Amino acid sequence: MAKSKSPERKGKLKLFKTVIGFHDAYVAAPSQKAALQAWGASTDLFSAKLAEKIDDPAVCQAAFDKPGAILTARRGSGKEWAERSRPKPNTPSKVDTARAAVEKRMAALERRHAEGLAAIDLKIDSLREKRDSMERTFAAKRDKLRAELDAI
């Protein structure tokens, strides 16, 4: 035996409406936020006056039988109900995916470049130290030979 919705549950639901193309889209939900999620809206349609709470639940009684489902009817008809599939969650577009891939490759390139420069800088520092050491050794040997020359 199927469980029926309790009257308490129906009492907590409110009816909300927005326009999708040439259709009125209704959803029974506990809050405006839940209605926006059901519609897949990324902005607040209520503050933009693009969605509203319907005070007469008889306008779309069928919505209360399927809370969270989007029921649509041609604008103005109000009688020929059709259930609309929920929008897919926000998935990145092909452009976003391509941009992210290029940005990832750019970050890897910049990292490799910085690592390469750091390795070269280490070699340069090492060569400078070697050069300075050679200069000191040369100066010491030269000074010793000059001292020998002066002693003759």
GIHUJO-V637875 format. One record per run of one state. SS is the DSSP state (H for helix, E for strand, C for the rest). FROM is the first residue (numbers start at 0). LEN is the number of residues. If there is no record, write none. Layout:
# GIHUJO-V637875
SS FROM LEN
SS FROM LEN
This chain:
# GIHUJO-V637875
C 0 6
H 6 6
C 12 1
E 13 7
C 20 2
E 22 7
C 29 2
H 31 8
C 39 11
E 50 4
C 54 2
H 56 4
C 60 1
H 61 4
C 65 4
E 69 5
C 74 7
E 81 3
C 84 9
H 93 58
C 151 1
